[in-house]
Structures are given as C-alpha cells and as structure tokens.
Amino acid sequence: MAMTTQITEVLMSRLCHELVGPVGAVANGIEFMIEMEEDEGDTGDAVQLVSDSATRAASRLQFYRLAYGNAGRVTESFVAFHEAATDFLKETRVTLDWSEPLNGGLLTKPAGGKIALIAIEILARGLSRGGTLTIEIGRDETVFQAVGERMNLQGEARDVLVSPDAGTEINAHTVHCKYLMVLIEDAGLNLTLNEKDDQLDLVLR
C-alpha cells in the first residue's frame, strides 16, 4: 500500500474516532431528554449536555476541517486559524498564547495554517496535565513551545518528528505526525525538536 494512501486511511479513522465521543454524547443527551419528558421531569441537565456536546463537536469539526481538509491549504486569515485553535483547546487544560504573526513567515508558506494547527494538536496532547502552549511566528523561524508538568510526547509520535524517514509504523498514534512532516517538507521547511525538563519546543526554519 502506498504511504499516501495509508496515511489517508489511518487519518480518517483517527478523525472519526475523535468525533465519535461528542457526537455520541449529543445522541445520549437527546435520549435522556426524551426519558425525562416521559417522566415529566426537569430536562435542564439534558439540554445542557446536548448543548455542550454539540459545541464540542462543532469545534472539533472546524479544527479538523482546517487542519486536515482542503479548506486550510490557503491561509487567508490568521483569525480563522486562531479561533479554531482556541475553541479546540477549550476542552483541555492547555492555555494558548498565540499572537498575530509578523508579515511573512509560516502562514505564507503552502499549507502554513495547517502546519500550525497540527503542531498545536500534537503538543496539546503532550500536555495531558495542562500547561501553556506559546507560538511565535517570525519571518524566518517559527517556535511552538509547550510548557507543563510532565510534558511528554508518546514515544512513537516523538520518533516520527525526530526521524521521519526511520520507518515508524503508521498508526493512530503517529499518523498526524507523519502528515505534519509531509506538509513541512512540501513547504520547504525543516523541523527541530528541543527538550528540557517540562518543556518541548518545535522549531521550524
């Protein structure tokens, strides 16, 4: 199987898995509302469950649409990518610090916005205990800095970022990293990973 086909198939499986939770919660909330109405009870909690779950699903859909779909290939507005990242991280304990970039730099590169969002997703997952994700996009260098207690990327994901040609298996834990490295190469950039204590930096040049 060609690598591009394998990446596509595993990536679609991963995205569907990520959306099953909030969409399923919407269905459960509606079922709960029906049961409450039959019992003539208060449906307030059920309505809140449906609302929260629908908002979460919509946030993920918009994020994945820009990060992995064709919509994010042309970066017309920093605002759209910033809003998508902010909404995506609301369900986490990660604080985003991402100021508007200088003219030029990553967001003028092919699929630059997609690269930024996927890097955010990867680092946010490493901040399982919460922390701060800071992004500085300069003209010649972009730094994604993740700081938090026990900041750590899953071994396979880290291996892909350090050695993308090492032959690491494409699976649900590595596919987004594989895709990121393809986009980085297509943009004519190089990635460096720096680690120390509870901090991890992804540097693009």
C-alpha positions in Angstrom: 0.0 0.0 0.0 1.4 3.4 -1.0 2.3 5.6 2.0 0.0 8.4 1.0 -3.0 6.0 0.8 -2.1 4.5 4.2 -1.8 7.9 5.7 -5.2 8.9 4.3 -7.0 5.8 5.6 -5.5 5.9 9.1 -6.0 9.6 9.4 -9.7 9.3 8.5 -10.1 6.5 11.1 -8.4 8.7 13.7 -10.6 11.7 12.9 -13.8 9.6 13.1 -12.7 8.3 16.4 -12.1 11.8 17.7 -15.6 12.8 16.7 -17.5 9.8 18.0 -17.3 11.0 21.6 -19.0 14.4 21.4 -21.5 13.3 18.7 -22.4 10.2 20.7 -22.9 12.5 23.8 -25.4 14.6 21.8 -27.4 11.4 21.0 -27.3 10.3 24.6 -28.5 13.8 25.7 -31.4 13.7 23.4 -32.4 10.2 24.6 -32.1 11.5 28.2 -34.4 14.4 27.3 -37.0 12.1 25.9 -36.9 9.9 29.0 -37.2 13.0 31.3 -40.2 14.3 29.4 -41.9 10.9 29.7 -41.3 11.1 33.4 -42.4 14.8 33.4 -39.1 15.7 35.0 -36.8 18.7 34.6 -34.9 18.4 31.3 -32.4 21.2 32.1 -29.4 18.9 32.7 -30.1 17.0 29.5 -30.4 20.2 27.5 -27.1 21.4 28.9 -25.5 18.1 28.0 -26.7 18.3 24.4 -25.6 21.9 24.1 -22.1 21.3 25.5 -21.6 18.2 23.4 -22.8 19.9 20.2 -20.5 22.8 20.8 -17.6 20.4 21.4 -18.3 18.5 18.2 -18.6 21.7 16.1 -15.3 23.0 17.5 -13.6 19.7 16.6 -15.1 19.7 13.1 -14.0 23.2 12.4 -10.5 22.5 13.7 -10.1 19.3 11.7 -11.6 20.9 8.6 -8.8 23.5 8.6 -6.0 21.2 9.9 -6.7 18.2 7.6 -9.1 19.3 4.9 -8.6 21.4 1.8 -10.1 24.4 3.5 -6.8 25.0 5.4 -4.5 24.8 2.4 -4.6 28.5 1.6 -4.0 30.8 4.6 -6.2 33.8 4.0 -6.7 34.9 7.6 -4.8 34.3 10.8 -8.1 34.9 12.7 -9.7 31.8 11.3 -6.9 29.5 12.5 -6.5 31.3 15.8 -10.2 30.9 16.6 -10.2 27.2 15.5 -7.2 26.5 17.8 -8.7 28.4 20.7 -12.1 26.6 20.5 -10.4 23.3 20.1 -8.3 23.8 23.3 -11.3 24.9 25.4 -12.0 21.3 26.4 -8.4 20.9 27.6 -6.3 22.3 30.4 -3.9 24.0 27.9 -3.6 27.8 27.7 -2.9 29.1 24.2 -0.6 32.2 23.7 -0.6 32.9 20.0 -0.1 36.5 18.9 -0.6 37.6 15.3 2.4 36.7 13.3 4.7 39.2 11.5 4.3 39.6 7.8 5.7 36.7 6.0 6.8 33.5 7.8 5.0 30.3 8.2 1.5 31.4 7.3 2.6 32.5 3.9 4.0 29.0 3.2 2.0 26.4 1.4 -0.4 24.9 4.0 1.2 27.0 6.7 -2.0 27.3 8.7 -2.5 23.5 8.6 1.1 23.0 9.8 0.4 25.4 12.8 -2.9 23.6 13.8 -1.5 20.1 13.6 1.6 21.2 15.6 -0.8 22.6 18.2 -2.8 19.4 18.4 0.4 17.3 18.8 1.8 19.4 21.6 -1.5 19.8 23.4 -1.8 16.0 23.6 1.6 16.0 25.3 0.3 18.5 27.9 -2.0 15.9 29.5 -1.7 17.6 32.9 -2.2 21.1 31.4 0.2 23.8 30.7 0.9 26.7 28.3 1.4 26.5 24.5 3.1 29.5 23.1 3.5 30.2 19.4 5.8 32.8 17.9 5.8 33.1 14.1 8.6 35.2 12.8 9.8 35.9 9.3 12.4 33.2 9.2 11.6 31.0 12.2 8.5 29.6 14.0 8.7 28.3 17.5 5.9 26.2 19.1 6.8 26.0 22.8 4.9 23.6 25.2 5.5 24.0 28.9 3.7 21.9 31.6 4.1 19.3 34.2 5.4 16.0 32.7 5.2 17.4 29.2 5.8 14.3 27.1 5.0 13.1 23.6 4.2 9.5 23.1 7.3 7.6 22.0 6.2 6.7 18.5 5.0 10.3 17.8 8.3 11.7 19.0 10.2 9.3 16.8 8.4 10.5 13.7 9.2 14.1 14.5 12.9 13.4 15.2 13.4 10.8 12.3 10.6 10.9 9.8 12.3 8.5 7.5 13.1 5.9 10.1 10.2 3.7 9.1 8.0 4.1 12.2 4.7 2.4 11.7 1.7 4.5 10.6 -1.0 4.1 13.2 -3.5 6.2 15.1 -0.7 7.5 17.4 1.7 8.5 14.6 -0.4 9.4 11.5 -0.9 13.1 12.4 2.9 13.4 12.9 3.6 11.7 9.6 1.2 14.1 7.9 2.8 17.1 9.6 6.2 16.1 8.3 4.9 15.7 4.8 3.5 19.2 4.9 6.7 20.6 6.4 8.7 19.0 3.6 6.3 20.3 0.9 6.7 23.8 2.4 10.5 23.6 2.1 11.0 23.8 5.9 12.9 21.8 8.4 11.8 20.9 11.9 14.0 20.7 15.0 12.8 19.3 18.4 14.3 20.6 21.6 13.5 19.1 25.0 14.4 20.1 28.6 12.7 19.3 31.9 8.9 20.1 31.4 9.4 22.0 28.1 9.3 20.9 24.5 9.9 23.2 21.5 9.2 22.5 17.9 11.2 24.9 15.7 10.6 25.4 12.0 13.1 27.1 9.8 
